Amino acid sequence: MSIALSATSYRQYFVDQDDTVPEKIVVQRDSPRGLHFRRAGPRQRVYFESDDVHACIVTCGGLCPGLNTVIREIGGYRGFYARNTIQLTPKSVNDIHKRGGTVLGTSRGGHDTLKIVDNIQDRGINQVYIIGGDGTQKGAAAIFEEIRRRRLKVSVAGIPKTIDNDIAVIDKSFGFDTAVEEAQRAINAAHVEAGSVENGIGVVKLMGRYSGFIAMYATLASRDVDCCLIPESPFYLEGKGGLFEYMEKQLKENGHMVIVVAEGAGQDLIAESMRSMNHEDASGNKLLLDVGLWLSQRIKNYFTSRQKMVINLKYIDPTYMIRAIPSNASDNVSCTLLAQCAVHGAMAGYTGFTVGLRVTETRNTVVITDRMWARLLSSTNQPSFLSSKDIEEANMMVEEEQPKQTVDEEKSMENGST
């Protein structure tokens, strides 16, 4: 009897292979079924025997809090064929989650699908875990396709990584909570500096190339920010209702103010000679010049030359301080779940998949007609800086996001996909 109870208790932790998670949580009664995803978790039946597993892990792109936690729980692309591998053992990864960065090293670019798969084949690797952002996951898809073309028994699992929280497929990425928490230090410093002098202005630039989630959440958490500028919400500097008019009002009423700006904000306002819109880094990301420095200089020029007002502006860019720190408790838990789910999927024979705590279909961006952005505007009391055309375009984008009536097709080595 005790043996039977034990077996039943053990089985309850397994995920049924038919379990799915809907993309849309909030739906109406007559809504279509919509897009569903396989539920992550341990399967009772596995494809690989643990003793036969020869796995590799690669980290690509920029640093992000939590990378070492993911590596620890699993046990740049150039590493595939540069022969600079690191042997991972339970002892060697025991406390790496307490350190920032990645113990494996990282790089941008260097992707050669044929060379990578040749190396995977030569080394007898049968599980590949790829940790990286948008470009990295596209590379992972190419690796999967080449492995499938060669009919190799290799599982490829992608673990999305972006501190900006902007990658498609998942709602929240690891490292984001840590980034928001650490950004408070920079905002607090800017607030102290600005509040200590007459007409003090603190400008803080935070990460957010395409999406302003870090800036938005850090602003909401701080309550010391008077204006938040993000890529999704256009703004203008001069004229009625512009940023400068709002700043004049704040300085006259309060004597100081704090501005938080995401790195991708206001790119259309930067003079052509100052931006690099047509240039990309090795990962294919658009190169941006420092909007924080540009905005700070424009503010100084406006108030000193036009308004004849003496201001004291301090500019803070905590980017590299934020991305290099260890992950906090919340992100450590998220990293653990992601890594374990990736291993569960690979061990069950799934391949060509990405793990995520929740899912979205397209690049994750702030919806400026949504309630969260409205809460921010209420918190800062800043104007929206939006024209009627901007609002109309934002509403059209929301209306176009209709749920699809297809179910994703997970690839499994058990059904001959590889």
N, C-alpha and C positions, 0 to 999 in steps of 0.2 A: 504493500500500500504506500509506503513512504517513497519507494522508487517511482511509482506512477505519479505521485504528487510532484515530485522533483522534476520529472520530465515535462509535466504540464506547465509548471512554473517557468521552466526554461524556455518553452516554446512561445510564451506570451511576449517575449522580447523581439521575436522575428517580425519582419514586415511582410505582409502578403504581397505576392508578385503582381496582383491586380490593383493594389492601392494606388490612387492618383491624388494629386493636389491641383485644385482649379486655379487658373491665373487670376480670375476675378472673384474676390471674396464677397463683395457687396453686389448683389444682383436683384433684379425684379422677378416677379412670379413667372412672367412670360418670356424671360430672357433665354436665348439659346444656350446650349450646354457649354459652348466656349472651349478654349484651349485648356488642356490638362497636361500635367507632368507626372512622371514616375515619382512615387514617394521614396525618399532616401531612407536607408537603414539596413540592418543586418538581415540577410536571407538565410533560411534554414538550409537551402541547398547551395553549395558553392562550386565554382568551376575550377579554381586553383586549390591545390593542396598547399598549406602554408610552407612546408619544407621545400616545395618546388618553385617558390616565388623568388624572382630575381628582379627587384624593382629599382627604378631610378627616379630622382626628383630634380627638377630644374626650376630656378627662380629667374625671372626676367623683368626688365624695366626698372622703374624707380623704387626706392626703398619705401616701406610701409610698416607701421607697427603691427606686429603679429606674425610676420613671416617666419620667425624662428619657432613660434608655437605650432604653426602648421607643419613645419619640417619635423619637429619633435614628435607630433602625433602620427605622422605617416611613418615614421621610423627612419643666366642667359643662354640661350640656345647654343652659344659658342662652346659651352661646356660639353656638349654632346660629342664633338669631334676634336676638342683641344687636348684631350687626355688629362685634363686637370680635375679629375674626380676626387671626391672625398668619401671614404668609407664611413657609413653611419651605423652606429651600434646603440643599443639602449643606454649604455653608459656615456657615450660621447654626446648624446642629445639630452641627457637628463635634466640639465638646468639652462639650456640655451634660450628658453622662453623668457628668461629674466634679462636678456640682452636685446638691444635694438639691432636693426639691420638684418642681414642674412648671413649665416655661417657658410653658406655655399658660394657666396659672391653672386653678382648679377651683372648683366650687360644689356645693351640695346642693339638691335639688329643682329647681323650674323646668321640669319636664318637661311639654310640651304636644306630643303626637305629631303632630297635624295641622300645627301651626306649624313643627315641625322638618322634616317631610317637605316641606312647601311650600317651605321655605328650601333644602333639598337640591335640589329640582326647579328652583327659580329660579336657583340658582348653577351648575347643570349638573354637579353632583357625581355621580360614578359609582362611587366607593368610599368607604365610611364605616367608620372604625376607632374603636370605642368602648371606652375603658379605664376600668374601674370595678368596683365590688363587686356584691353581690347585687342591690340595688335598681337599679343602673345596667344590669345585664345583663337584668333584666326590662323596663326601658325600651327596651333595644336590641331585644328580641324584639317589642315593640309597634311600633317603627319598621319593623322588617323586615316585619311583617304589613301595615302600611299601604302600604309600598312595593310589596309583592306585590299588594295589592288594586288599586293604581293601574297595575300592570303596567309599572313603571319598570325599566330596565336598570341597576340599582344593586346593588352587592354590599355587604352589611352583615356586618362581622366584629367579634366581641367578644373582648376580651383581659381575662380576669379579674384583678382587683387587690384583694387584701386582705392586710394585714400580719398579720392574725390566723391566716391559713392555714385559714379556715373555710368558704370558698365551695364550693358544690356544683360538680361537674363535674371538678375537678382535685384531685390529691393534694397538691401543694405549690405555693404561689403565690410570685410574685417579691416580694422584700423581706423574706421570712420569715427567711432565713439571716442577713441583715444585722441584723435586729431581735434575734435570739438572740445574735449576737456582741456587739452594743452593750449589750445587757442585762447582760452580764458586768461592765461597768464599774460599773453601779449596785449589783449584788450584791456586788462586791468592796468598794465603798465602805461598804455596810451592814455587811459582815463586819469591816472594819477598825474602824469606829465601835463596833460592839457588843463587839469583842474588846479594846477599849482601856479599858473602864470596868467596874465591878462590876455584875453583873446587867444587862449591856447587851443590848438587843433591837433588831435592825434589821428594819424592815418595808419591803419593796419591792413596789410595785404595778406590774404589767405589763399590756400590752394583752391582751384576750381577753374580748370581750363574751359570746360564746356558747361558745367553744372555748378550752381552756387550753394550746394547743400551745406558745406562746412561753414561758409559765411553766414548763411541763414540760421542754422542751428546754434552757432556760437553767439550770434547776435541775440537770439531769443533767450539763451541761457544766461547771458551777461547782464542784460537790462541797463548797461551803461553806454550802449551804442545809440547814436542819434541818426545815423544814416547807414544803410547797407546797400551796396551796389553789386549786382550779380549779372552774369552773361545773359540770362533769360529775360531780364527786364531792362529795356533800353532806357537811357537817360540823356539829358542834355545839360550843358553847363550854364549858358547865359540866356537871358531873357526871362519873361514872366513865367513862373512855375519851374524854373530851372534850378540846378543844384546850388549855384552861387547865391541866388536870391534866398533860398532856404537857409544857407549857411549864415548869411548876414542876419537873418531873423534870429537864429539860434544864438549867435554870438552876442547880439544886443540884449537878448532876454536872459541868457545863462552865463555868458562870459567865456564859455568854452564848449567844445563838442568833440565827439569821436566818430570817425568814419571807418567802416569796414568795407573793403573792396576785394572781390574775388579776382584772381589773376586774369580771367578771360573777359571781365566786364569792360565795356566801353571801347572795344577794339575798333569799332567803326569811327570813333571820334579821334583816334590817334592819327596824326598826320602821316601821309604815305612814306615820308622820309624816315619816320621813326618806328615803323612796324615791319614785320617780316611775314606778311600774310601768305606769301607763296613759297615759303621755306618750311621744311620739315626736319625733325630729328631722325635718328636711325630707326626709331620705332614707328615712324609715319605720323607722329603728332605734329600739329601746326606749331611753329615756333612763334612765341609772343614776346614782345618787349615788355619791360616792366611798367604796367599800368599804374602801379603805386607811385613810382618816381615821376611819371608823366603827370599824374593827377596832382601830386604835391607841388610840382613846379607851376602848373596852371593856377592852382589856388594862390600860391605866393605872388605870381604875376598880377592876378586880378586884384587882390586886396591891397598890395603895395603901390601899384602903378595907377589903378583906376579909382579905387575907393580911398586911397591915401590912409589906409588903416594898418596899424602895426599889429602883426600877428606873430604868434610863436608856434611853429608847426614841427611836430616830431613824427618821423616816418619809421615804422617798425615792420620788418619782414621776417617772421619766425619760421619760414618754410622748412629749412633744413633742420632746425631744432625740433620741429614737430614730427617730421617723418622718420627721424633717427632714434626716437625713444622707444623703450619697450611698450608693449600693449598693456592696457589696463585690464582690470578683472573682467569687465563685460566683453571686451574683444578676445580675451583669452578663452572664454567659454565659447564664443562664436567660432574661433579658429579650431578649437577642439572638435566641435560638431562638424564643421566642414571637412576637416581632415579625416575623421573617422567615417563619415558618410562616403567620401571618395574611396576609401579603402574597402568599405562594404560593397560598393558598386563594382569595383574592379574584381574583388574576390568572387562575386556572384557571376562574373563573366560579361558584365556590361562594358561597352567601350564606345568612344566617341561621345561622351557625356560630360556635362558640367554640373557641379554641385552648387546649391544655393539654399539659403534659409527661406526665401520667398522668391517669386519669379516675376519679371516684367519682360515684355516682348522687345522693346526698343531701348535706346540709350536713356538712362534715367536722368531726367532733368526736373528742375523746379517748375511747377505749374503756377504761373503768376496770377491766375484767376482762381486758384484753390484757397482753401481756408488757412493753410499753414502760412502762405505768404501774406494773407490778410492779417493774421496774428502778428507777423513781424511789423507790418505797417502800423498796426495799432500800438505795438511796443515802442517803436522809434518815433512815431508821430511824423514821419517823413512823408512828403507827397509821393505819389506813384510814379511821377515823371513820364507817364504814359499818355500818348495821344489816343484819340478815338480809333485811329487805324491800328495802333498797337494792340488795343483791347480786342478789336474785332478779329485780328489775326490769331490772337491767343485763344479766343473762344472757338474759332474754326479748327484749331489744332486739337482741342479737347473733343469736339464733336466727331472728328475723323477717327478717333481711337475706339472703334467698334470691335467687340469680341469676335474671334473667329470660331468656326464650328468644326475644327479639326483637332485630332488628338495626336500629340507628338509620337513619333515612332522611334522608340529606344532601340539601339543596336545591341544585339547580344551575340556573343560568339557561339552560344548554344543553338541559335537558329540559323547559323551559317553566314552571318553578316561579315565575318572576317576570314 
